Amino acid sequence: MRADRYFEALRSCPVVTVDELVQGRPFVVLSPHPDDETLGAGGLIAESCAAGGEVDIIVVTDGSGSHPRSQQYPREKLVALRYAEVHAAGRALGLHEDRVTFLGLRDTMAPMSGPDFDEAVQTTLDVVRRSGAGALFVTWEGDPHCDHQASAALAKAVRRSSPGLKLWAYPVWGWHLVADTEMQQPPPTAVRIDISSHRDRKRAAIDAHASQMTGLIGDDPDGFRFNDTSLAPFLGQFEYFIEVPS
């Protein structure tokens, strides 16, 4: 299926309420990097927190790959900054920082098998079980980024060990696939939620990730930074969640 047709179908999927999506139960958001949770599911998190729901965020990698040549922010300092940004974004969305778990895997090196993968599965599974989560949200496996794909594999492994856990995917970099990209994906079975009442809070949470949104780190010519085009899919009225089949 071509990418443009896939995302055209996604944009017209049914609208549901957050309560219908999560069935009134706690849920967990699995984020490959510090900021994906806000971009793909910030409105969902804000709505749930505002309604008194229980939400946990698990950040898979340490975010250290965004500015690899910075002298101002060497790796340990950059990781600390990006973790602090997750907490600041969470506060903007209404999430207490004790509901955030960091797996600490190396950015761009999230595994899809082996001991580190197994440990990440177990930690995620522990959070799911402790919270009583009925759903797990993770980046879409079609996102063209290795850490997003590894996180999708991690989520599937967690579900295999947690019968009844609903698995949903939220696209991040998939929104920017070239239109005629041929994907090995069936048409999406998906829903969208209206986040209009939380867009200001989501925008504040996005802005909290200043290392990725501004020129805060200015000494790395290869450093990553969002621009108006790359950020646009996350500023609209809706967030989109694709059902991941068992």
N, C-alpha and C positions, 0 to 999 in steps of 0.2 A: 504494500500500500504506500502510495506517495505521501510524503510528509505534509504537503499542503492540504490534501484531502483528509488526512488523519486529524489535523488540528482544526480544520473547518468543522468536522464532525464533533470534535471535543467542545468547540465554542457553542454549539447548539444543543448540548446535552441537557437533561432535565435539571431544574433548580429544586433543591431541597433545603430544609432548615438544618442547622447544625445539630439539633437534637435528633432529627431523623438520620443524619449521617452517622453519628456516634451512638445512637440508640440510648442516650442518657447515661452512658457509662464513661469511666476514665479512658484516656487514650495516650499513646506515646507517639512522639514525632522523632524520627530518626533522620539526622541531618549530616550529610557527608562532610561539610565544612561549617565553620562558624559564620553563618548568615543564610544558609539554604533554608533553615527552619523559618526564618522571617520572610524570606522572599516567597516561598511556595505555600506556607501555611500560617502566616502571621495573622490574617483575619480570623481563621479558624481558632487559633490559640486565644486571641483577644476576646472573641465572642464567648468561648467556653469559660475563660477566667471571669469575665463579667457576670456570667450566669452561675458562678460558684462551682463550676466543674473542675475536675482534677486532670491536670495535664502534666506530662513529663516530656522533657527534651533530652535526647541523647546525641551528642556531637561526636562523630566518628573520628575525624582526623584533626590534627592540631592547627591547621591553617598556615603552617610555616612556609608553604610554597608560593605565597602570593607576592612576596618581595625578596627573592633569594639573594640579591646582591646588595641589599641595604646594609650600610655600616651603622646608620643611626639606629636601626632595629635589627640587630643580629637575631638568630633563630629563637633563643630563649625569651628575649624581650618581645619579639613579635608574637610568639605563642601566648605570652601573658596578656598582651594587648588584645589579641583576638578573643581570648576567653573572657576578658573583662567586657568586651563589646557584646558578647552573647548575654551576659548578665544584665547589661544596660538595656539591651533590646528586650529582654524578658520583662524587665521592670516596666518598660513602656507598654507592653502588652498585658500587664497585670500578673505576670508569673513570678513567683518567689524563687530566689536563686537556689534554694535547696531542692528544687525540682529539675535541676540541670545536672546531667552526668556527662563527663568527658572521657571518651575511650583513649584518647591520646595517641592514635596511630599516626604515622608520618604522612603528611600531605603528599598526594600523588602516588602513595605506596600502600593504600588500603588493600589488604589481601582478600583473595576469594577462596582460600583454602589454607590449611596448615594450623599450627598451634595458636598464632595470633588471631586468626579468624575464629577458631573455636572458642578462645577466651572472650572475644567480642560478642559472639553468639550467646555465651553463658551470661555475661554481664547484662546484655539487653534482655535476655529471658528473665533474669532476676528482677529487673525493673518492671517488666510486663506483669509478672506474677505478684510482685509486692503491691503494685498499684491497682491490681484487679482490672487491667485494661481490657477492653473489648475490641480495640482496633489499634493497628500500627500503621503509621503513615511514613512513607519513605520516598525518596526521589525515584523517578521513572527510569526503568532499566534501559529505555531508548535514549536517555540523555547521553550526548557524546562527551563523556568524561569518565575516566577510569574509576575514580572514587565514587561517583554516583552509581555506576554499575556494580561496584563491589558492595556498596550499601544496599542495593536492591537484592543482591545475593544473600547478604547477611539477614535481611528481613525475611526472605523466603525460608532460610534455615531456622529462624526463630519460630515462624509459623508452623513448621513441621513438628516442632517440639511443644507447640501450644495449641492443641485442637480447639477449634471454635474461634480463634483469633482472626478477625477480619483484617485484610491487608489492602491498603489503598496506596496509590502512587501519585505524586505530584511532579509535573515536569518543571524543570528549570532551564537547562540549556537546550532542551528539545524545542522550545519555542523559536529558537534561532536556526533550526535546520534549514538548509536550502530547500526550496519548494519541491523540486523534482527528485529529492532524495528518496530512493526506494528502501522501505523499511520492512523488516521481517516481523511485522506487527499486524494483528487482526484489527478491524475497526474497534474503537474504544467503547467499552461499557463503562460509563462514567456519570458523575453528577457534578454540579457546581453549586456553590453557596454564594449568596449575596453578602458582601462584606461592607456595604456602603456606610453603615453606622460606625465602622471601625477603621475606615481608611486613614483618618488622621493619626490614630494610634499606630497603625501599621507603618505609615510613613515615618513617624518618629522612631520606630524600632529600626527601620532600614537606615535612617540617618545615624543611629547609634553605632552602626558598623562603619565608622568614619575611615578606617584604614582602607576600606574597599570602595568607598563612595566619594572620597575627597583626595586632595593632594597632601594629606597628612604626612605620608612617607614619600619624600620627594627626591631621595638620593638613589633610586634604582630605576634606570631607564627601561628595564623589562618588567617593572612592577605592574600588578594588575589593578585596574580601576574600572568600575562601571561607568557607562556614559548614558545619555538619554535613550539611545536605541536599545542597549542591552537591559536597561532597567524597566523600560516601558511595559513589558508583559505583566509586571507584578504590581502595577499601580492602578489597575482597573477596578471595576465594580465587583468582579467575581474571582473566586479561586476555584480551581478545577482538580478533581480527584478521580483517578482511574482505578476501577476495581481490578485487582490482580487475581486471576483465577487460581484455584487450588491445583 
